Amino acid sequence: MENSGPTIDIESPCQACGACCSYSQNWPRFTTEDDAELDLIPENFVNERLSGMRCDGDRCSALSGKVGVATSCTIYAVRPEVCRTCMPGDAECAMARRRHGLASVVVPALSRDP
């Protein structure tokens, strides 16, 4: 896959990004969580339909900080599965970063011993 824009090479880009958490009010949805997992998420962060995270515009209400500068998830330990599966440099990450005018992420390959 060819990259169409500038890239950054960073080991832990998520705490300086937050773009995926500010992409769409429909994205931080619940999919595979069971009731016990959902009960761990504070209810003030859950939308009225109980189908995903509450958002302020397109930004997840659990996101703290400034997108592209420094961010953190205030419920990181109990975040939904959709948040756990978004990985630095994957297609969802690249799409969200483009929307915010941020460079693509290149994650260093893990070294392997032969």
Stockholm file with secondary structure:
# STOCKHOLM 1.0

chainA/1-114         MENSGPTIDIESPCQACGACCSYSQNWPRFTTEDDAELDLIPENFVNERLSGMRCDGDRCSALSGKVGVATSCTIYAVRPEVCRTCMPGDAECAMARRRHGLASVVVPALSRDP
#=GR chainA/1-114 SS CCCCSCEEECSCCGGGCCGGGGSCTTSSBCSSCCHHHHHTSCGGGBCTTSSBBCEETTEETTEEEETTTEEEETTGGGCCHHHHHCCTTSHHHHHHHHHTTCCEEECCCCCCCC
#=GC SS_cons         CCCCSCEEECSCCGGGCCGGGGSCTTSSBCSSCCHHHHHTSCGGGBCTTSSBBCEETTEETTEEEETTTEEEETTGGGCCHHHHHCCTTSHHHHHHHHHTTCCEEECCCCCCCC
//
